[in-house]
Amino acid sequence: MIDLHVHSVYSDGTNTPEELVRMAEERGLAAIALTDHDTVGGIVPLLDAAAGSSVEAVTGIELSAECDRGTMHILGYFIDHTCEKLLEKINIVREGREERNVEILKKLNKLGYVLTWSDVVQEAGADVVGRPHFAAALVKRRHVKTRKAAFDLLLAKGRPAYVERYRYTACECIDLIRQAGGISVLAHPATIYMPDDQLKGLVKGLARNGLGGIEAYYAEHHPENMARFSEWAQELGLICTGGTDFHGGNTPDLRLGSGFGQLHVPDEALEQLKAAKARI
């Protein structure tokens, strides 16, 4: 059993990389990929922890891409986390995220939700501060009952406290991952809200521009989605990958490795990623 989509405290998860390795061992996982949002801060701790374990650690990242309808993320696997170009580009994203955070806080206060930057930072981990941390702070301040309610009422796209932030295009994300020596994969394609023919056309275009895979096996994908995306991957010569999108306490009903209980990511997904990496 493997899990190729995992988050730590370095972005919006609640577990340290060391804790994730221990959890993976307890769950009997052979490998996990750390794919924190727009940061590689957790990679070294992950590799150090995995070195003395039975779990194979895969270096990864999840980049946010421009998307008019829904959400588009590009995963990068087997990246060189010391690549200067990668670090330079994600630092630009970090600066944009910091500017956005200031505006979100201003909006929340203007809407009457008393919240300080200190409240938000206390909910954050070791690196990136984002909307999940605002949601957690709103819950702690008893402005809302749940983090989901915070997003539904205030923080989701189109809601009163939402603020857009800087993102690269999908092709720029793919190229950046390539420059870092990695394999790019379209994450959870069902979160891109397009008719099937348009979505398939998008995937086909990204494949022409260097996309290496598609995340067909995903905790929130219905079986028909998994089947459809797997079929597209075969047709377009893409690798079928998968993972839970585990965030620890931020996704309490979702388990590392198995998602909501039904997920099984084939070991061959990792082998195919390794083979693609070897061809670079």
C-alpha positions as CSV (number, residue, x, y, z in Angstrom):
1,M,0.0,0.0,0.0
2,I,1.3,3.5,-0.9
3,D,0.1,7.0,-0.6
4,L,1.4,9.6,-3.0
5,H,-0.5,12.7,-1.8
6,V,0.2,13.7,1.8
7,H,0.5,17.0,3.6
8,S,2.4,18.0,6.7
9,V,2.6,21.0,9.1
10,Y,4.8,22.7,6.6
11,S,1.7,23.5,4.6
12,D,-1.8,22.8,5.8
13,G,-1.5,19.4,7.5
14,T,-1.4,18.8,11.2
15,N,1.4,16.2,11.4
16,T,5.1,16.6,11.2
17,P,7.0,14.7,8.6
18,E,8.4,12.5,11.3
19,E,4.9,11.7,12.6
20,L,3.8,10.9,9.0
21,V,6.6,8.3,8.6
22,R,5.6,6.7,12.0
23,M,2.0,6.6,11.0
24,A,2.9,5.1,7.6
25,E,4.9,2.3,9.3
26,E,2.0,1.6,11.6
27,R,-0.4,1.4,8.7
28,G,1.9,-0.9,6.8
29,L,2.6,1.5,3.9
30,A,5.5,0.9,1.7
31,A,5.9,4.5,0.6
32,I,4.5,8.0,1.0
33,A,5.1,11.2,-1.0
34,L,5.1,14.5,0.9
35,T,3.3,16.9,-1.4
36,D,3.0,20.1,0.6
37,H,1.4,23.2,-1.0
38,D,4.0,25.4,-2.7
39,T,6.8,24.5,-0.3
40,V,9.6,21.9,0.1
41,G,10.3,22.8,3.8
42,G,9.3,19.3,5.0
43,I,11.3,17.3,2.6
44,V,14.6,17.1,4.6
45,P,12.8,16.0,7.9
46,L,10.9,13.4,5.9
47,L,14.0,11.9,4.3
48,D,15.8,11.9,7.6
49,A,12.9,10.1,9.4
50,A,12.4,7.6,6.6
51,A,16.1,6.7,6.5
52,G,15.7,4.6,9.6
53,S,12.3,3.1,8.7
54,S,10.6,0.6,6.4
55,V,8.8,3.5,4.5
56,E,10.2,4.8,1.3
57,A,10.0,8.6,1.1
58,V,9.2,10.3,-2.2
59,T,10.1,14.0,-2.6
60,G,7.1,16.0,-3.8
61,I,5.3,19.3,-4.0
62,E,1.8,20.5,-4.9
63,L,1.6,23.7,-7.0
64,S,-1.6,25.7,-7.4
65,A,-2.3,26.6,-11.0
66,E,-4.6,29.2,-12.5
67,C,-8.1,27.9,-13.0
68,D,-11.3,29.8,-13.8
69,R,-13.7,27.0,-12.8
70,G,-12.9,25.1,-9.7
71,T,-9.4,24.2,-8.5
72,M,-6.3,23.0,-10.4
73,H,-3.3,21.6,-8.7
74,I,-0.1,20.1,-10.2
75,L,1.8,17.5,-8.2
76,G,5.5,17.1,-8.7
77,Y,7.3,13.8,-7.8
78,F,11.0,13.0,-7.4
79,I,11.9,16.7,-7.5
80,D,15.2,18.1,-6.5
81,H,14.1,20.1,-3.4
82,T,17.4,22.1,-3.6
83,C,16.8,23.3,-7.1
84,E,17.4,27.1,-7.1
85,K,14.8,27.9,-9.8
86,L,12.1,25.9,-7.9
87,L,13.0,27.7,-4.6
88,E,13.0,31.1,-6.4
89,K,9.6,30.5,-8.0
90,I,7.8,29.1,-4.9
91,N,9.2,32.1,-2.9
92,I,7.3,34.4,-5.3
93,V,4.1,32.3,-4.6
94,R,4.9,32.6,-0.8
95,E,5.1,36.4,-1.1
96,G,1.8,36.5,-2.9
97,R,0.2,34.3,-0.3
98,E,1.5,36.6,2.5
99,E,-0.1,39.6,0.8
100,R,-3.3,37.7,0.4
101,N,-3.3,36.7,4.1
102,V,-3.1,40.4,5.1
103,E,-6.2,41.1,2.9
104,I,-8.2,38.1,4.3
105,L,-7.5,39.3,7.9
106,K,-8.7,42.8,6.9
107,K,-11.9,41.5,5.3
108,L,-12.7,39.3,8.3
109,N,-12.3,42.1,10.8
110,K,-14.3,44.5,8.6
111,L,-17.1,41.8,8.5
112,G,-17.1,41.9,12.3
113,Y,-15.1,38.7,13.0
114,V,-12.5,39.6,15.7
115,L,-9.3,37.9,14.8
116,T,-5.6,38.8,15.1
117,W,-2.6,37.6,13.0
118,S,-1.3,35.9,16.2
119,D,-4.5,33.8,16.3
120,V,-3.9,32.6,12.8
121,V,-0.2,31.9,13.2
122,Q,-0.9,29.8,16.3
123,E,-2.9,27.5,14.1
124,A,-0.2,27.2,11.4
125,G,2.6,24.8,11.2
126,A,6.2,25.3,10.4
127,D,6.0,27.0,7.0
128,V,3.0,28.1,4.9
129,V,0.1,30.0,6.4
130,G,-3.2,29.7,4.4
131,R,-7.0,29.6,4.6
132,P,-7.2,26.4,6.7
133,H,-5.4,28.2,9.5
134,F,-7.8,31.1,9.3
135,A,-10.6,28.6,9.5
136,A,-9.1,26.9,12.5
137,A,-8.6,30.3,14.2
138,L,-12.3,31.2,13.5
139,V,-13.4,28.0,15.2
140,K,-11.2,28.6,18.2
141,R,-12.6,32.1,18.5
142,R,-16.1,30.5,18.3
143,H,-17.1,32.6,15.3
144,V,-18.1,29.4,13.6
145,K,-18.6,25.8,14.7
146,T,-16.5,24.0,12.2
147,R,-13.7,24.6,9.7
148,K,-16.0,23.6,6.9
149,A,-18.5,26.2,8.1
150,A,-15.7,28.8,8.0
151,F,-15.0,28.0,4.3
152,D,-18.7,27.8,3.4
153,L,-19.6,31.1,5.0
154,L,-16.4,33.1,4.6
155,L,-13.3,31.7,3.0
156,A,-14.3,29.7,-0.1
157,K,-14.0,31.3,-3.6
158,G,-16.9,33.7,-4.0
159,R,-17.5,34.1,-0.2
160,P,-17.1,37.5,1.5
161,A,-13.5,37.0,2.9
162,Y,-12.1,35.3,-0.1
163,V,-9.1,36.9,-1.7
164,E,-7.4,35.7,-4.9
165,R,-3.7,35.1,-4.9
166,Y,-0.9,34.8,-7.4
167,R,-0.6,31.5,-9.2
168,Y,1.4,30.2,-12.2
169,T,-0.3,28.7,-15.2
170,A,-0.6,24.9,-15.4
171,C,2.1,24.8,-18.1
172,E,4.4,27.0,-16.0
173,C,3.9,24.6,-13.1
174,I,4.7,21.6,-15.3
175,D,7.9,23.4,-16.7
176,L,9.0,24.3,-13.2
177,I,8.7,20.7,-12.0
178,R,10.6,19.6,-15.1
179,Q,13.4,22.1,-14.3
180,A,13.6,20.5,-10.8
181,G,14.0,17.1,-12.3
182,G,10.5,15.9,-11.4
183,I,7.5,14.2,-13.0
184,S,4.3,16.3,-13.1
185,V,0.9,14.9,-12.3
186,L,-2.6,16.6,-12.5
187,A,-4.0,16.3,-9.0
188,H,-7.7,15.4,-8.4
189,P,-9.0,16.4,-11.8
190,A,-12.6,16.2,-10.7
191,T,-12.1,19.5,-8.8
192,I,-11.8,21.3,-12.2
193,Y,-15.4,22.1,-13.1
194,M,-15.6,21.5,-16.8
195,P,-17.8,19.3,-19.1
196,D,-16.0,16.0,-19.7
197,D,-15.0,16.8,-23.3
198,Q,-13.5,20.1,-22.3
199,L,-11.7,18.5,-19.3
200,K,-10.3,15.8,-21.5
201,G,-9.2,18.4,-24.0
202,L,-7.4,20.2,-21.2
203,V,-5.6,17.1,-20.0
204,K,-4.6,16.3,-23.6
205,G,-3.1,19.8,-24.0
206,L,-1.2,19.5,-20.7
207,A,0.1,16.1,-21.8
208,R,1.5,17.7,-25.0
209,N,3.2,20.3,-22.8
210,G,5.0,17.7,-20.6
211,L,2.4,16.5,-18.1
212,G,3.5,13.0,-16.9
213,G,0.5,11.7,-15.1
214,I,-3.1,12.1,-13.8
215,E,-4.3,11.4,-10.2
216,A,-7.0,8.8,-11.0
217,Y,-7.0,7.1,-7.6
218,Y,-8.1,9.7,-5.1
219,A,-10.0,9.5,-1.8
220,E,-12.9,11.7,-3.0
221,H,-13.2,10.3,-6.5
222,H,-16.3,8.2,-7.2
223,P,-15.5,4.8,-8.9
224,E,-16.8,6.2,-12.2
225,N,-14.3,9.0,-11.9
226,M,-11.4,6.7,-11.2
227,A,-12.4,4.5,-14.2
228,R,-12.8,7.5,-16.5
229,F,-9.5,9.1,-15.6
230,S,-7.7,5.8,-15.8
231,E,-9.0,5.4,-19.3
232,W,-7.8,8.8,-20.3
233,A,-4.4,8.1,-18.8
234,Q,-4.1,4.9,-20.9
235,E,-5.3,6.7,-24.0
236,L,-2.9,9.7,-23.6
237,G,0.1,7.8,-22.3
238,L,0.0,9.2,-18.8
239,I,0.8,7.5,-15.5
240,C,-2.1,6.8,-13.2
241,T,-1.2,7.9,-9.7
242,G,-3.1,8.4,-6.5
243,G,-3.3,9.3,-2.9
244,T,-5.5,10.3,0.0
245,D,-4.7,14.1,0.2
246,F,-4.1,13.4,3.9
247,H,-4.1,16.5,6.1
248,G,-4.2,14.8,9.5
249,G,-6.6,16.5,11.9
250,N,-7.9,18.8,9.2
251,T,-9.4,15.7,7.5
252,P,-10.4,13.6,10.6
253,D,-12.5,11.0,8.7
254,L,-9.7,10.3,6.1
255,R,-7.0,7.7,6.9
256,L,-3.4,7.7,5.6
257,G,-3.2,5.1,2.8
258,S,-6.8,4.1,2.5
259,G,-8.7,7.4,2.5
260,F,-12.3,6.8,3.6
261,G,-11.6,3.0,3.6
262,Q,-12.0,2.2,-0.1
263,L,-8.9,3.7,-1.6
264,H,-6.1,1.4,-2.9
265,V,-3.3,3.0,-4.9
266,P,-1.5,0.3,-7.0
267,D,2.3,-0.1,-6.2
268,E,2.9,0.1,-9.9
269,A,2.1,3.8,-9.9
270,L,5.3,4.4,-8.0
271,E,7.2,2.1,-10.2
272,Q,6.0,3.9,-13.3
273,L,7.0,7.3,-11.8
274,K,10.4,5.9,-11.0
275,A,10.7,4.7,-14.6
276,A,9.7,8.1,-15.9
277,K,12.3,9.7,-13.7
278,A,15.0,7.4,-14.9
279,R,14.2,8.5,-18.5
280,I,14.9,12.2,-17.8
